[in-house]
Amino acid sequence: MPTHAVNKNGNSKSAVRRHNEEAILKAAESVFAESGFRGATTGQIAERAGIPKPNLHYYYPTKESLYRRVVENIFNVWLQAANSFDDCDDPEEALTRYISTKMDISRSHPNGSKVWANEILHGAPVIQDYLETTLRSWTDGRIAVIEKWIQQGRMRPVNPRYLLYMIWSCTQHYADFNHQIDTLNHSVPLSDEQFAEAKEQVVDIILNGVGVVRSKPAA
C-alpha cells in the first residue's frame, strides 16, 4: 500500500487517490509523448509525478496498463468532441462544433495527441485491438450520419471516411506539429486571436469543400 504525505493535512483517502492518479496520468502523458512507449520508463514517470516508483505501480502495475489508460483518456476526450454528431442533426452546426472542439483539444491536450500519433506511427503495437473495436465502431457510426446528410441533399457527395480523416489530420496537426507552427510563427505559440483565426479557417475550408453553406462563423 502506498504512503501519502498529504494524509497529514487531513485529506481523505479518496482525495489522495485522485490527486495521485491525476499526477501520474499527467506525467505519463508527457513522458510518453516525449519518448514513446518503448523509450519511457515508469521511473521517469514517477519522478515527474513527484511520487515514489512503488506508489505508481500500486495504481498501474505495468507500464502497458498505464500507457493504455493514457491512450484511452485522450480517445475519450475526442469522443466527447464528437457528441455533436449525436445531439445535432444539422450538418453545419454538427461539423462546425466537432472541428472547433477538436482544434481546442489539440491546444489543451497536445501531449495526448502526440502519444496517439506516436503509437500509430509505430503500427499500434499496444492498442491495435482498440483500433479494431472501439475506433472502428465509432467511425462507422459517424459515417452513417454523414451518409444520411448526403442522401438528404444537405451536403455534396463525398466519401465520409476520407472526410473524417481530413478533419482528424487538420485539427490534430496543431498538436502533433505545434513546434513547427510555433517556429513559423516567429518562434512563439499562436496567440488566442491567431488560434481563433486558424480554427475559423479550418472550419470554413472544410465546410465549403463539402458544400455546406455557413450561416455563422465558428465559435
C-alpha positions as CSV (number, residue, x, y, z in Angstrom):
1,M,0.0,0.0,0.0
2,P,1.5,3.4,-1.0
3,T,2.1,6.0,1.7
4,H,0.7,9.5,1.2
5,A,2.2,12.5,2.9
6,V,-0.8,14.6,2.1
7,N,-2.8,12.5,4.5
8,K,-1.1,14.5,7.3
9,N,-3.1,17.5,6.0
10,G,-6.4,15.8,6.6
11,N,-7.2,14.8,3.1
12,S,-9.4,11.8,2.6
13,K,-8.0,8.6,1.1
14,S,-10.3,9.1,-2.0
15,A,-8.9,12.7,-2.5
16,V,-5.4,11.4,-2.1
17,R,-6.0,8.7,-4.7
18,R,-7.5,11.2,-7.2
19,H,-4.6,13.5,-6.7
20,N,-2.0,10.8,-7.2
21,E,-3.8,9.3,-10.2
22,E,-4.1,12.8,-11.8
23,A,-0.4,13.5,-11.2
24,I,0.6,10.1,-12.6
25,L,-1.5,10.4,-15.7
26,K,-0.3,14.0,-16.4
27,A,3.3,12.9,-16.0
28,A,2.8,9.7,-18.1
29,E,1.2,11.7,-20.9
30,S,4.2,14.0,-21.0
31,V,6.8,11.3,-20.9
32,F,5.1,9.0,-23.4
33,A,4.7,12.0,-25.8
34,E,8.5,12.7,-25.5
35,S,9.9,9.2,-25.5
36,G,7.2,6.9,-26.9
37,F,6.1,3.6,-25.2
38,R,9.5,1.9,-25.6
39,G,11.6,4.8,-24.5
40,A,9.6,5.8,-21.5
41,T,10.2,4.2,-18.1
42,T,7.9,4.1,-15.0
43,G,10.8,5.5,-13.1
44,Q,10.8,8.6,-15.3
45,I,7.1,9.0,-14.9
46,A,7.1,8.6,-11.1
47,E,9.9,11.2,-10.8
48,R,8.0,13.7,-12.9
49,A,4.8,12.9,-11.0
50,G,6.7,13.6,-7.7
51,I,5.8,10.2,-6.2
52,P,7.9,7.1,-5.3
53,K,8.0,4.4,-8.0
54,P,6.3,1.8,-5.8
55,N,3.3,4.2,-5.5
56,L,3.0,4.4,-9.2
57,H,3.0,0.6,-9.5
58,Y,0.3,0.4,-6.9
59,Y,-2.1,2.3,-9.2
60,Y,-0.7,0.9,-12.5
61,P,1.1,-2.5,-12.1
62,T,2.7,-2.3,-15.6
63,K,3.9,0.3,-18.0
64,E,1.5,-1.0,-20.6
65,S,-1.6,-0.6,-18.3
66,L,-0.6,3.0,-17.7
67,Y,0.0,3.6,-21.4
68,R,-3.4,2.2,-22.3
69,R,-5.0,4.4,-19.7
70,V,-3.3,7.5,-21.3
71,V,-4.4,6.5,-24.8
72,E,-8.0,5.7,-23.6
73,N,-8.1,9.1,-21.9
74,I,-7.3,11.1,-25.0
75,F,-9.7,9.0,-27.1
76,N,-12.5,9.6,-24.6
77,V,-11.8,13.3,-24.8
78,W,-12.1,13.1,-28.6
79,L,-15.3,11.0,-28.2
80,Q,-16.9,13.8,-26.2
81,A,-16.0,16.2,-29.0
82,A,-18.0,14.1,-31.4
83,N,-21.2,14.4,-29.3
84,S,-22.2,17.0,-32.0
85,F,-23.0,14.1,-34.3
86,D,-25.3,12.5,-31.7
87,D,-27.3,15.6,-30.4
88,C,-27.4,17.7,-33.6
89,D,-28.9,16.8,-37.0
90,D,-27.8,19.9,-38.8
91,P,-24.5,19.3,-40.7
92,E,-23.3,22.9,-40.5
93,E,-23.7,23.0,-36.7
94,A,-22.5,19.5,-36.1
95,L,-19.4,19.7,-38.2
96,T,-18.6,23.2,-37.0
97,R,-18.8,22.2,-33.4
98,Y,-16.8,19.0,-34.0
99,I,-14.0,20.7,-35.9
100,S,-13.8,23.6,-33.4
101,T,-13.8,21.3,-30.4
102,K,-11.1,19.1,-32.0
103,M,-9.0,22.2,-32.6
104,D,-9.4,23.2,-28.9
105,I,-8.5,19.8,-27.7
106,S,-5.3,19.9,-29.8
107,R,-4.4,23.1,-28.0
108,S,-5.4,21.9,-24.5
109,H,-4.1,18.2,-24.8
110,P,-1.1,18.3,-27.1
111,N,0.7,15.6,-25.4
112,G,-2.2,13.2,-25.5
113,S,-2.5,13.7,-29.3
114,K,1.3,13.1,-29.7
115,V,1.1,9.8,-27.7
116,W,-1.6,8.6,-30.0
117,A,0.3,9.7,-33.1
118,N,3.5,8.0,-32.0
119,E,1.6,4.8,-31.3
120,I,0.0,4.8,-34.8
121,L,3.3,5.7,-36.5
122,H,4.8,2.5,-35.0
123,G,2.0,0.3,-36.2
124,A,-0.1,0.4,-33.0
125,P,1.8,-2.4,-31.2
126,V,0.0,-1.8,-27.9
127,I,-3.5,-0.6,-28.9
128,Q,-4.3,-2.4,-32.2
129,D,-7.2,-4.1,-30.5
130,Y,-8.5,-0.7,-29.5
131,L,-8.4,0.4,-33.1
132,E,-10.2,-2.7,-34.4
133,T,-13.0,-2.4,-31.9
134,T,-13.7,1.0,-30.3
135,L,-12.3,3.2,-33.0
136,R,-13.8,1.2,-35.9
137,S,-17.2,1.2,-34.3
138,W,-17.1,4.9,-33.6
139,T,-16.0,5.7,-37.1
140,D,-18.7,3.5,-38.7
141,G,-21.4,5.3,-36.6
142,R,-20.3,8.7,-37.8
143,I,-20.0,7.6,-41.4
144,A,-23.7,6.6,-41.2
145,V,-24.7,10.1,-40.0
146,I,-22.7,11.8,-42.8
147,E,-24.2,9.4,-45.4
148,K,-27.7,10.4,-44.2
149,W,-26.9,14.1,-44.7
150,I,-25.6,13.3,-48.2
151,Q,-28.8,11.3,-49.1
152,Q,-30.9,14.2,-47.8
153,G,-29.0,16.6,-50.1
154,R,-27.7,18.7,-47.2
155,M,-24.1,18.3,-48.4
156,R,-22.4,17.2,-51.6
157,P,-21.5,13.6,-52.1
158,V,-18.1,12.8,-50.6
159,N,-16.6,9.7,-49.1
160,P,-17.4,10.2,-45.3
161,R,-14.4,8.1,-44.3
162,Y,-12.0,10.5,-46.1
163,L,-13.8,13.5,-44.7
164,L,-13.2,12.2,-41.2
165,Y,-9.6,11.5,-42.0
166,M,-9.2,15.1,-43.2
167,I,-10.8,16.5,-40.1
168,W,-8.5,14.5,-37.9
169,S,-5.4,15.4,-39.8
170,C,-6.2,19.1,-39.9
171,T,-7.2,19.5,-36.3
172,Q,-4.5,17.3,-34.7
173,H,-1.8,19.0,-36.8
174,Y,-2.0,21.8,-34.3
175,A,-0.9,19.4,-31.5
176,D,1.4,17.0,-33.3
177,F,3.3,19.7,-35.2
178,N,2.9,22.6,-32.8
179,H,6.7,23.1,-32.7
180,Q,6.7,23.6,-36.5
181,I,3.7,26.0,-36.2
182,D,5.4,28.0,-33.4
183,T,8.7,28.2,-35.4
184,L,6.9,29.6,-38.4
185,N,5.1,32.0,-36.2
186,H,8.3,33.8,-35.3
187,S,9.2,31.1,-32.7
188,V,6.2,31.9,-30.4
189,P,3.0,30.0,-29.9
190,L,-0.1,31.2,-31.6
191,S,-1.9,33.9,-29.7
192,D,-5.6,33.4,-28.7
193,E,-6.6,35.6,-31.7
194,Q,-4.4,33.7,-34.1
195,F,-5.7,30.4,-32.9
196,A,-9.3,31.6,-33.3
197,E,-8.5,32.7,-36.8
198,A,-6.9,29.3,-37.6
199,K,-9.9,27.5,-36.3
200,E,-12.3,29.7,-38.3
201,Q,-10.3,29.0,-41.4
202,V,-10.2,25.2,-41.0
203,V,-13.9,25.1,-40.4
204,D,-14.6,27.4,-43.4
205,I,-12.4,25.4,-45.8
206,I,-13.8,22.0,-44.8
207,L,-17.5,23.1,-44.9
208,N,-17.1,24.9,-48.2
209,G,-15.4,21.8,-49.6
210,V,-18.4,19.5,-48.7
211,G,-20.9,22.1,-49.9
212,V,-22.3,23.1,-46.5
213,V,-23.4,26.7,-46.6
214,R,-22.3,28.5,-43.5
215,S,-24.7,30.9,-41.8
216,K,-22.4,31.8,-38.9
217,P,-18.7,31.8,-38.1
218,A,-17.1,29.1,-35.9
219,A,-17.5,29.6,-32.2
